Amino acid sequence: MAIITLTTDLGSKDFYQAALKGSILKILPGVTIIDVTHEIQAFNISRAAFILKNCFNYFPLGTVHLIGIDTVYSAQQKYLAIAYNGHFFIGSDNGIFSLIFEEKPQQVVEINILQDLKFLHFPLTDILVKAACHVAAGGMLTEIGIPANGIVKRINLHPGLEGNQINGSVIFIDSFQNVITNVTKDFFTKVQAGRNFILYLRKHETIKQLSWHYNEVQEGEKLCLFGISNHLEIAINKGNASGLLGLKINDGIKIEFE
């Protein structure tokens, strides 16, 4: 079964999303199209990467992930088709792939499908759709591109360590207003080494223990846990952690170990 996922900043109010899906079905009528999200803020590569990184492994091997972020045509723009751990990724070489992948991809080609001039302003429905459908139908990457030397690199902000203290930051706020930080479970566990900790938030709020699930505390109480992203998450049981705790993207958090 051919599957193509879509991660874009096209939104749901205009005709762009429908045009994208129609373009796919015109080439590959039997394909299954899955919307990851179309609600990425315009050109927000970091947010799109975080969402796709944390969900692509849940799809069957062979799934094609079409990324429609910053795909507008320019003479310098490169479009890539990539094989990575049994999945395929199609999108602009704007740094997003380096934020998704944790290791070197197995194959990278620069797509050389000719641009249809009538779609010059919307290459997502032309070049990238043709590439995605080709791969989803079982075609080889080398048939739509030439080997590329690598991918554009972007660097995620990593937490810092000062003595017995981790200095982290907020990197994502989900639809429930849960706050996700850049502190990974592996990093936290290594530094903690079994010790007690105090997590300091804004407004002089603190949390002193990890929870396994959201309902482990009373409704309205704050907590922290490691969710499916394996990043430290700050939440309020059935509440709005971001708003009530005053936490926004790029805000700092501090964890002290005793």
C-alpha positions in Angstrom: 0.0 0.0 0.0 1.5 3.3 -1.1 1.3 6.0 1.6 2.2 9.7 1.3 2.1 11.9 4.4 1.8 15.7 4.2 3.4 18.3 6.5 2.9 21.8 5.3 2.2 25.4 6.2 -0.7 25.7 3.8 -3.4 25.9 6.4 -7.0 24.8 5.9 -8.9 27.9 4.8 -7.6 28.3 1.3 -7.5 26.0 -1.8 -3.8 25.2 -1.6 -4.2 22.0 0.5 -6.9 20.7 -1.9 -4.8 21.5 -4.9 -1.9 19.6 -3.4 -4.0 16.5 -2.7 -5.6 16.6 -6.1 -2.2 16.8 -7.8 -1.2 13.6 -6.0 -4.3 11.7 -6.8 -4.1 12.7 -10.5 -0.8 11.0 -10.7 -1.3 8.1 -8.2 -5.1 7.5 -7.8 -4.7 4.6 -5.3 -2.4 6.2 -2.9 -3.3 6.8 0.8 -2.8 10.4 1.8 -2.3 11.1 5.5 -2.3 14.7 6.8 0.4 15.1 9.5 -0.4 18.8 9.8 -1.1 21.8 7.6 -1.1 24.2 10.5 2.6 25.0 10.7 3.3 28.7 10.9 4.6 30.0 7.6 8.2 29.0 7.1 8.6 27.6 10.6 11.1 24.8 9.8 11.9 24.0 13.4 8.3 23.3 14.4 7.6 21.2 11.3 10.8 19.2 11.9 9.9 18.5 15.5 6.4 17.2 14.6 7.5 15.0 11.8 10.5 13.7 13.7 8.2 12.5 16.5 5.7 10.7 14.3 7.3 9.3 11.1 8.4 6.1 12.8 4.8 5.2 13.5 4.2 4.8 9.8 4.9 1.6 7.8 8.3 1.3 6.2 8.3 2.6 2.7 6.1 5.6 3.6 6.9 8.8 1.7 6.9 12.0 3.7 6.2 15.1 1.6 7.3 18.3 3.3 5.8 21.6 2.1 7.7 24.2 4.1 9.6 26.9 2.3 9.3 25.3 -1.2 8.8 28.4 -3.3 10.9 28.3 -6.4 14.2 30.2 -6.7 17.3 29.7 -8.8 19.2 28.7 -5.7 16.5 26.4 -4.3 17.3 22.7 -4.2 14.8 19.9 -3.7 15.9 16.6 -2.3 14.6 13.0 -2.2 16.0 11.1 0.7 16.0 7.5 2.0 16.3 7.3 5.8 15.8 4.2 7.9 13.2 2.7 5.6 11.3 5.9 5.0 11.5 8.5 2.2 11.5 12.2 2.6 10.8 14.8 -0.2 11.3 18.6 0.4 13.4 21.6 0.1 17.1 21.5 1.2 16.6 24.3 3.7 17.9 22.6 6.8 14.8 20.8 7.9 16.1 17.3 7.2 19.1 17.8 9.6 16.6 18.6 12.3 14.6 15.4 11.7 17.4 12.9 11.2 19.6 11.6 14.1 22.1 10.0 11.8 23.3 10.2 8.2 20.6 9.2 5.7 21.3 6.2 3.5 20.7 8.0 0.2 20.2 11.6 -0.9 19.5 12.9 -4.4 18.9 16.3 -5.7 15.6 16.2 -7.7 16.1 17.1 -11.3 12.5 16.9 -12.5 11.9 19.8 -14.9 9.7 22.6 -13.6 6.3 23.1 -15.4 6.2 26.8 -16.0 2.5 27.1 -15.3 3.2 25.9 -11.8 6.3 28.1 -11.3 4.8 29.8 -8.2 3.7 26.4 -6.7 6.4 23.8 -7.2 5.0 21.8 -4.3 2.2 20.6 -6.5 4.5 20.0 -9.5 8.1 18.9 -8.8 7.7 17.6 -5.3 4.4 15.9 -6.0 5.9 14.1 -9.0 8.9 13.0 -7.0 6.7 11.8 -4.1 4.4 9.8 -6.4 7.3 8.3 -8.2 8.9 7.0 -5.0 5.5 5.9 -3.5 4.9 3.9 -6.6 8.2 2.0 -6.1 10.5 4.1 -8.3 14.2 4.5 -7.6 15.5 7.8 -6.3 18.2 7.8 -8.9 15.5 8.0 -11.6 14.4 11.4 -10.4 17.7 13.0 -9.3 21.4 13.0 -9.1 23.4 12.0 -6.0 23.9 14.9 -3.6 26.9 15.5 -1.4 24.9 16.2 1.7 22.1 18.3 3.2 22.0 21.8 4.6 22.7 21.7 8.3 20.7 23.5 11.0 21.6 23.2 14.7 19.0 22.6 17.5 19.6 24.5 20.7 21.0 22.0 23.2 20.6 22.2 26.9 23.7 23.3 28.9 25.2 21.8 32.0 26.8 23.8 34.7 27.9 21.8 37.7 24.8 20.2 39.1 22.4 22.3 37.0 20.8 21.8 33.6 19.9 24.9 31.7 17.2 24.1 29.1 14.7 25.9 27.0 11.2 25.6 25.6 11.1 24.3 22.1 7.5 23.3 21.5 4.0 24.0 22.8 1.4 21.5 21.7 -2.4 21.9 21.1 -3.1 21.2 24.8 -0.7 23.9 25.8 1.7 21.4 27.2 5.3 22.7 27.2 8.1 20.6 25.7 11.7 21.4 26.4 15.0 20.5 24.7 16.0 18.3 27.7 15.9 14.7 26.5 15.3 11.7 28.7 18.8 10.3 28.0 20.5 13.5 29.0 18.4 14.1 32.1 18.9 10.5 33.3 22.6 10.7 32.8 23.0 13.9 34.7 20.5 13.0 37.4 22.3 9.7 38.3 19.5 8.8 40.7 19.6 12.2 42.6 16.6 14.3 43.6 15.9 17.4 41.5 14.1 20.8 41.5 12.7 22.1 38.2 12.5 25.9 38.3 9.9 27.6 36.1 8.8 31.1 35.6 6.7 32.8 38.3 8.8 31.1 40.9 7.0 27.8 40.3 8.9 24.5 41.0 8.4 20.8 40.3 10.3 18.2 42.3 9.4 14.8 40.9 8.7 13.1 37.6 5.3 11.7 36.7 4.5 8.7 34.6 1.2 10.1 33.3 -0.9 13.3 33.4 -3.5 12.0 35.9 -0.9 11.2 38.5 -1.6 14.6 40.1 -4.8 16.3 40.9 -6.7 18.3 38.3 -5.2 21.7 38.0 -1.8 20.6 39.5 1.4 21.0 37.5 3.7 18.1 36.7 6.6 17.1 34.5 7.1 13.9 32.5 8.8 12.4 29.5 6.2 12.0 26.7 6.4 10.1 23.5 8.9 12.7 22.2 11.4 11.6 24.9 11.7 15.3 25.8 11.0 16.7 29.2 7.4 18.0 29.2 5.8 20.4 31.6 2.0 20.1 31.9 -1.0 20.9 34.1 -3.5 18.1 34.5 -6.5 19.2 32.4 -5.0 22.7 32.4 -3.1 25.2 30.2 0.5 24.9 31.3 1.9 27.5 28.8 -0.6 30.2 29.8 -0.9 29.5 33.5 2.9 29.1 34.0 3.8 31.9 31.6 6.0 29.7 29.4 6.6 30.5 25.8 8.9 29.2 23.0 12.6 29.9 23.8 11.9 30.6 27.5 14.5 29.1 29.8 14.0 26.4 32.4 16.5 25.3 35.1 16.9 21.9 36.8 19.1 21.6 39.9 20.2 18.2 41.2 20.8 17.7 44.9 
